[in-house]
Amino acid sequence: QVQLVESGGGLVQAGGSLRLSCAASRSIFSIDVMGWYRQAPGKQRELVADITSGGSRNYADSVKGRFTISRDNAKNTVNLQMNSLKPEDTAVYYCNAHYNYGVTYWGQGTQVTVSS
C-alpha cells in the first residue's frame, strides 16, 4: 500500500504560480504512472498531468505549456509546477499512483484557488 500526501496548495492571483508536491510513503521507483488530477465544484475529476516510470509525460490540453510534472524517485516525490494560473484552474488537486496491474492509490487532495 502507498500513502500519498499532497502539499503546496493555496490562494494565488491569476497569472501567478504554485508548486504542488506529493510525498509517497514508500519507494515510487516501481510505480508505473504517477499523476495529478483535479476536481472543481460540480465537475468530474480530470487528469491534469502524469508521468511514467520511464519519464514520459502527458498533459491535459488545458494546461500544456503552463504546467510541468516531475518525478524524483530518490525522494519519492512527484511535483507539479503550475505557472500562468487562471481562475479556471481552481480545484482540489489530487495525487495518484497507478500500477499497470490495476491498483491505484489517491491522496487526500490540496485546494488550489486562483482569484481573478
N, C-alpha and C positions, 0 to 999 in steps of 0.2 A: 504494500500500500504506500501511497505517496501523499503527503500533506503539502499543500501549496498555500503560500501566504503572500498576498499582494500588498504593495505599498506604493506611495508616491502620488496618489490621487489628491485632488483638491480643487480649489476655485481659481480660475485664471481668466484674464480678459481675452477676447478674440484677438488672434494674432500671436498670442503667447505660446509658451512651451511647457511641457511637463514630461517627466521621465518616470514611467512605471517600472517597478521591479517585482519579480516573482521569485520567491525563495522556496526551494524544494527541500523536503525533509531527508531526502536520500539522493544518491547519485542520479543525475539525469542523462548520463552517458548512453544508457541503453534505451532511453525513451525515444520512440520513433519520431513523434511530432510534438513540439511544444508550441502553444499558441495563445493568442489573446482574442477574446470575444467581448462583445459589448451588448448591453440591453438598455434601450431607452424606454421611458414610461409608455406603456401601451403598445410596445413593439416587440417583435420576436428577437431572441438573441441571435446575433450575427457574427460571423468571422470578421475580425479586423486584420490579423496577420498571423502567419505561422511559419515555423522553421523546422526542417527535418534534422535528423541526427547527422546527415551529411552536409548540412548547411544551406540547403535550398530554401529560398524564401518565397512566400506567397502573400499578396496583399489584396485587400478589397479595393475595388476601383476608387472608392470614395476617399481613400487615404494614401493612394500611391503618390509618391513624391513629397509627402509630408511626414509620414511615419516611417520609422526604421526599427525592425525587430532584430535582436541579437541574442546570442546564446553563449553562456560561459559554462562549459562542462566542469571546469575545475572548481568553480564557485557554486555550482548547482543553481544557477540563476538564469532567468530569461528577462530581458529588458525590452521596453517599448519606448523609444524616443518619439515624442509627439511634438511636431512643430507646426506653426501657422494654424493653430487651433481655431475651430469655427464653433458657433453655438450648436450646430447640429452634431457635433462630436460629444455633446453632453450625454452621459450614460453611466451605468455601472459597468466597469471593465473587469472581466474575469480571466484568470489564468487557467490554462488547460494543458493536461498531459495525456497523450494518447499513445497506446501501444497498438501496433497493427493487428495483434491477435484479438483485439476487441475490447480492451479495458481502457476506460477513460476516467480521469480524475479532474475535479474542479476546485478552484479556490473559492473563498467567500466573497470576493469582489471588492473593488475600491471605486468610490464615486469620483467621477470627473465632471466638473461643471464649468462650462465656458460661457461667460457673460458677453453680451453684445455691447 
